[in-house]
């Protein structure tokens, strides 16, 4: 008896591929969660908060310690200053933050521009809000924005644009003139920008993430969403946050208070300490470790016969399998699980306007231990040899 507005979305591809990986004993490079633990001190800080009695509702918009820590992080790392109690909001993961933003800022019939391939919650959350997506297709291998086509998407009901950088699933980092042009576009059309920047600390090879809110004239129209899960490798904690001007944060909070109301108090306190107390060496080592994993997986996939998109950020590689198989991405992904024992994501489900753009691609996650990556590559080499 699922509501009609959610019937088109079904079960997420992440749940489906992980279930199949378990059933077939496949190495899971599909779902983007680390198979290793994050810094041990975070666990100890969470235990300390639990045992210290921090087990009741936190302030709905975020525990004071965490909102202050998030504001400090944005200032130190990005040069963006926010008032902690009014310009920061805390959510049960970035996914809830995105849902709260769309529900709290949009009216039925408003239009929002999405880039495809997109993270799969975006269209579903728009459907919940009664808003309408307008899609711009980014194409393998560079996934660059066609600004002429982007201009044609704007209409009288266009209210916002949802930007994900570093970008899941492609690994693209929006930077330089392309990012500046997108900022000019948003200003010219007076659009709200909802910026999903959960991979903000994962960028490689001379690339660097810069929040779109840091560009001229963008702070006052941008709600930036991030989380602890990707940076600290505790995806199950589901601690997310948003920073932005008071009116945008208030809009998201108006929905959040009726969704989860408040996020887990002891985990908020642990993440606050992480943001405050763990220094820059951690972020450098994080990138170096992920860069080594990225290179390890990329080299093995190319050896097998995949053609890779440049991976400038995130912990995903998008690969074209045209030289290996004549089928589409879903059929190929299912065969890899059953016959090769390796799970990846078929990304055509992240397209609406032009699914054919993703039919010959797969997304592989490298947020895994070296032995996990090596086991997957060994299975792929044996399967295709």
C-alpha positions, 0 to 999 in steps of 0.5 A: 500500500505504498503511496503513489508518489513513492511507488516509482522508486521501489527498493534502493539499488544499494540495498538490492546489490548488498542483499545479492552480494550476501546471497552469492558470497560476492565481494561488495564494492557496491554500497559505499560504506567502509569495511574498517573502523574509524578513529578509536577515540570517537568510539571512546568519546561516544561511550563517555557521553553514554555513560555520562548521562547524555541520553535524552533529547538534544536541542532539536536544531543540534546540540550546542557543542556540535553546532559550535564545532561545525561552525568552527570547522567551516571557518577553519577549513573553508573560510566560511563564518556561520553563527552556530545557534541560528546558521547551523542545523543537525540531522540524522545523516545528510540524507535526512538533511537533504530531505528536511531542506527540500521539504522545508524550503519548497512548495508543491509545484516548485521546480528543482534542477538535478544533475544526473547521475544523481544520488537516488534520494534526491528525486524521492525527496522531491516527490515527498515535497510535491516539487518537480525535478528538471534533469541535466544529464552529465556524460561519461567520461568527464561529466561536464555541465552543458550550460546552454542546456542548463539555461533551457531548463529554467522556467518561472517555477524554478526555485533551486538547484541541487549540487553534489560535489565531490560527486557520487557516483562519478567522482567529479569535483566541481571546480575552477571556471565550471564552478564559477559559471554555475555560481553565476547561473544561480545568481542570475536566476536567483536560485537557492543552491542546496549543496551536498558536500559529504565528500568534502575532505576526499579529493585527489591529484591536484584537485581540491574541493571548494564549497560553492558557498565560498564563491562571491554572492553565494553564501546568502543563497546556499545551504551546504550539507555534510556529515560525519559518516564519510570523513570519520568512517562511521556511516552507521552513526548518521550525524549530518549537518547543514550550514547556511543563512538563517532563513534557509537553516530555519526552513530545513529545521521547520521540517526536521522538527517533525521528522526526527526532531533530534539526532542521537545526543551522545553521538553528536557530542562525540562528533563535536569533539572530533571536529574540535580536537582532531587536527589537520594531519588526520585529513591529510592522512585520510586523503593519502590512504584513500588515494592509495586505495583509489590507485589500487582499484583503478589499476586493477580495473584497467588491467581487466579491460574497464575504461575509467572516468577520472576520479578527482574525489569521493570514494567511487570509480565509474567505469565503462565496460563496453569492451567486456560485455554487450549487455546493459549495466544491470544485467552485467552487474547481476552476472558479475555477482553470480559468476565473478563474485564481485558486486558493483552498482549499475548506475542507470538507476541514477538517471531519469531523463537519459538512462542510456547514458549510464547503460554501459557503466558501473560504479565501484567503491574503494572505501575498503581494506586493501585485501578486500580490493585485492580479492575483488580484483583477483576474482575479476581477473580470473573471470575475464582471463 
